[in-house]
């Protein structure tokens, strides 16, 4: 699946983002504090469903796309690719998604730039902050 880049600006609607996620993303991307050159949304990663027993045709390919994991947003700078999970409240689930999606992005696209797992959130408690720090996950907050 090809990644469709967007300019790092506010959009009327962001692909794949829920209204709660959009409310967090919208002010963040307006400020663009990390200096993204482009942003991609709904980025498919991973293998998806096992298609070994399914005839490889357009229906099988569509099924694979539907069963792949999807990253909320990916921000690109000249040196770093930010794999961004957007959640109103950061949780263990968000932390796991940021870590695993980063690994899947690496396997799926084989980028040469550094990857940074990231959570964009309104709130993260102390336990999540400590776990994020020990797993090299960046936690960001909209302004």
Buried (B, 14 or more C-beta within 10 A) or exposed (E): BEBEBBEBEBBEEBBEBEEEBBBBBBEBBEEBEBEBEBBBBBBBBBEBEEBEEEEEEEEBBEBBEEBBBBBBBBBBBEEBBBBBBBBBEBBEEBBBBBBBBBBBBBEBBEEEEEBBBBBBBBEBEEEBBEBBEEEEBBBBEBE
